[in-house]
């Protein structure tokens, strides 16, 4: 499945067009992406796996590798840390995201293959496809969809799926 997200807040997949949120600083070329800039990196990103909050919803249907998000799950966003742009177990001494967000944005997360093979310090971390806020508030660089639409999309995703972010 090929998924395409556009700067105008539209995502196309499986013959459907859905509303989405992108980075608060817009879309920039991937080589210009920097940690904390709030921009979504333009490019074609492989879909790696999915994560979900078992305390908030049932196990999603997908062919992707699927892991439950545990209370001690984090994602390192500290460029100087050896675990940069990798999952970590909390507590973690360096800067990190908490995967058990209270706002529901990480109830379902699709991990994208941005800056992960290997991670280059400072070139951006934790670029996910995740749940959007009710008002589709811009993200910190991710792509966000309504939770129900993301769950529906997950059903057709495989490890051969890609997500393209276009300016």
C-alpha positions in Angstrom: 0.0 0.0 0.0 1.3 3.4 -1.0 0.2 6.3 1.3 0.8 9.9 0.3 0.4 12.9 2.6 0.3 16.4 1.2 1.1 19.8 2.7 -2.5 20.8 2.3 -3.6 18.4 5.0 -4.7 15.5 2.8 -3.6 11.9 2.8 -4.4 9.5 0.0 -4.4 5.7 0.5 -6.4 2.8 -0.9 -8.5 5.1 -3.1 -9.5 7.3 -0.2 -8.6 10.9 0.6 -8.5 11.6 4.3 -7.8 14.7 6.4 -4.4 14.7 8.1 -2.2 16.9 10.2 1.5 17.5 9.4 4.3 19.3 11.2 3.7 22.8 12.6 6.6 24.1 10.5 5.3 22.5 7.3 7.1 20.0 5.1 10.9 20.4 4.3 13.4 18.3 2.3 14.6 15.4 4.5 18.2 16.5 4.3 17.2 19.8 5.9 15.3 18.1 8.8 16.7 18.9 12.2 15.7 17.7 15.7 13.0 19.9 17.2 12.3 21.9 14.1 8.6 20.9 13.9 8.8 20.0 10.3 7.7 16.9 8.5 10.5 15.4 6.3 9.6 15.1 2.6 10.4 11.7 1.1 9.2 8.1 0.9 9.4 6.3 4.2 9.0 2.6 4.7 6.5 1.4 7.3 8.4 -0.5 10.0 5.8 -1.6 12.6 2.8 -0.5 14.6 2.3 0.1 18.3 -0.9 0.4 20.3 -2.2 1.2 23.8 -3.9 -2.0 25.0 -5.3 -0.1 28.0 -7.3 2.1 25.6 -8.3 -0.1 22.7 -8.4 -3.7 21.4 -5.5 -5.1 19.4 -5.7 -3.6 15.9 -6.0 -5.8 12.8 -2.9 -5.5 10.7 -0.2 -7.5 8.8 2.5 -5.2 10.3 4.6 -6.4 13.2 2.5 -5.1 16.2 3.6 -4.4 19.7 1.7 -3.1 22.8 2.9 0.1 24.3 3.9 -0.5 27.9 3.9 2.1 30.7 7.7 2.3 30.6 8.0 2.8 26.8 9.8 5.9 25.6 11.6 7.1 22.4 14.9 8.8 22.7 15.1 12.2 21.0 18.5 13.4 22.4 20.9 13.6 19.4 24.0 13.0 21.7 22.6 9.8 23.2 23.6 6.5 21.7 19.9 5.5 21.7 18.9 8.5 19.5 15.8 7.8 17.4 15.3 4.4 19.1 12.8 3.0 21.6 14.0 3.1 25.2 12.7 1.9 28.6 11.8 4.6 31.1 13.2 6.1 33.1 15.8 7.2 30.6 18.5 9.7 31.5 18.4 11.7 28.2 15.6 13.6 26.5 12.8 11.3 25.3 9.2 11.0 24.4 6.8 9.2 26.7 4.8 6.7 24.5 1.9 6.5 27.0 0.7 10.1 26.2 -2.3 11.1 28.1 -3.8 13.0 25.2 -4.5 9.9 23.1 -2.2 10.9 20.2 -0.1 7.7 20.6 -3.0 5.3 21.1 -2.0 3.9 17.7 1.4 4.6 16.3 3.0 3.5 13.0 6.7 3.7 13.1 8.2 5.1 9.9 11.7 4.4 8.6 12.9 8.0 8.7 16.5 8.5 9.9 16.7 5.0 11.4 19.2 3.0 9.3 21.4 4.1 11.0 20.1 7.2 12.9 22.1 10.3 12.2 22.3 12.5 15.3 20.2 15.6 15.0 18.4 14.7 11.7 15.1 14.1 13.3 13.6 11.4 15.5 10.2 9.8 16.3 8.6 10.5 12.9 5.4 8.5 13.2 2.0 8.2 11.7 -0.3 8.6 14.7 -3.7 9.7 16.0 -4.7 13.3 15.3 -6.2 15.6 17.9 -9.9 16.5 17.5 -9.0 19.8 15.9 -6.1 18.3 13.7 -3.6 20.5 15.5 -0.2 20.4 13.7 2.3 17.8 14.9 5.9 18.1 15.9 6.9 16.6 12.5 4.7 13.5 12.3 1.6 12.7 10.2 -1.7 12.4 12.1 -5.1 10.9 11.2 -8.3 10.4 13.1 -7.9 7.3 15.2 -10.7 5.4 13.5 -9.3 6.2 10.0 -5.8 5.1 11.2 -7.2 1.8 12.5 -8.9 1.2 9.1 -5.7 2.1 7.2 -3.7 -0.3 9.4 -5.8 -3.3 8.2 -4.3 -2.9 4.7 -0.7 -2.0 5.7 2.2 -4.4 5.4 5.9 -4.1 5.7 6.0 -3.4 2.0 3.9 -0.2 2.6 5.4 3.2 2.2 4.3 6.7 3.3 5.3 9.5 1.1 5.3 13.0 2.5 5.0 15.7 -0.3 5.4 19.4 -0.1 
